Amino acid sequence: MDVKLLSKLFGHEQRWHGPCTVVVDADASVCAIGADSIGSSATKSYAPRLVSGRIAADAACFLLEGSALLTIQQQKIRQGPNEEIVKQSLTVIDASHIIAVEFQDTSHLSAFGLGAPTLRTGGSQSGLSLRSNI
């Protein structure tokens, strides 16, 4: 992805932005599809793992010189019934290996001078548009 485009998305000042998903051109993320389990006689059954280039970040910061994007991921680990530990991990991503960035809302459209589109929310949508008779 172009450095100018990334600086448009994340701004020209070095600050943290909200959650996003960064897509890179490498196998960078492993997530379990389902839950691991322990069956009878302590037989372990592992859920399938999905390897992809999608990195889900809780916060992201684009460095001023445009060389890297820093992402933070938070994981909550239960230790007991009333104890939880929050673990943070930092991933430094080379800007030249970023393919796409996905945001959970449309607030970043303003960086391109655009507003949010109006979408139909109710009813069934057939995927067909009506043509005007003009």
N, C-alpha and C positions, 0 to 999 in steps of 0.2 A: 504494500500500500504506500502511496506517495506520502512523504513527510509533511508536505503542505496540507494535504487532506487530513492527516492525523492532528496537526496543530489547529486546524479549523474545528475539528470535533472536540478536542480537549482544551482548547484555548492556548494563548501565547504565554500565559503565566503558569508556573509550575505549581499546580494544586491538585488535590484529590477530587475525583468525581465519583458519583454513585455507581451502583451495580451495572455490570455489562458482561457480555460474553465476547471474548477475543478468539477469532479463528486464525490459526497459524498453519503454515504448510509443513507440519511435522506431526508425528504421533506424540502429543504432549500431555494427554489426559487419559486416565483410566478410571472408569466408573463401573460399579456393579449394577447389573440389571436384575433387580430382585434382592432377596436377602439370603445370606449364607445360613445354613442350619446344621444342627447336630442331631442325627437320627439315633436309632436303636444301636446299642452296643458301641456308642461313641463314634459312629461312622459320620464323618464330615461330608457335607454336600455343599459345594461352592456354586454360587450363582454365576452365570456367564458374565464375563467382563467385556466392556466395550471400549476400544481404544480409538481415540479421535484427536483431532486438532482443535477442539473447542475447549477453551479455558474459561470457566465461570468465575468471574471476579466480583468480590463484594465492594472493592474500591480500585480505581485505576488512576495513574498519574503519568502524563507524558513529559519526559525530560526536556528542558529548554533547548539543548543542542540537537534534539530530534533523533537521537541514536537509539533510544529504548523506551519501552512502555513498562512501567512497574505496576504489578497487580497484587492485591492482597486477597487471600481467601481465608475465611474464618470457618472453623469446624468446632462444633460443640460435642464434647465427649462426656458421657455419663460415667461417673465413678461409682455412684451408689444411688440410693433412692432420693437423696436430697443434695447431692453434690454434682456439680457440672464444671468442667474445665473448658475454657475457650482457648483454642489453639489457632494462631495466625501463621500463615505461610506466605512468603514473598516470592514472586516469580518475576524475573527480569526478562523481557521479551525483546529481541532484536527487531527494530522497526522494519527492516527489510523483509522479515518473514511473516509479517501480519497480512492476512488476506482480507479480513473483514472484521467489523466491530458491530455487535448487536446490542441495542439498548432496550430496556423494558418499557419505555414510554417515548413520546414524540417530542420531548423538550429540546433535543439536540437539533431539531429541524431549523431552529432560529439561526444556527451557525451558517446555514445556507441561504438565509433570507426567506425561508418558507414557513408557513403556518401548518397546523394540523389539518388534514383533509376531513371533509364531512363524509361519513360513511353511514349507510343504512344499517340500522341495528335490529329492527323488528322484522318479523315475518320470514318466510322462506325465500331464499335467493337462488334462482335457477342458473345464474351465471350468464344469462342472456340480457343484453341491453336493448331497449326499445329504440328504434330509429325514428327520427322526426320525419314528418311528411312534407317538409319544405323543399 
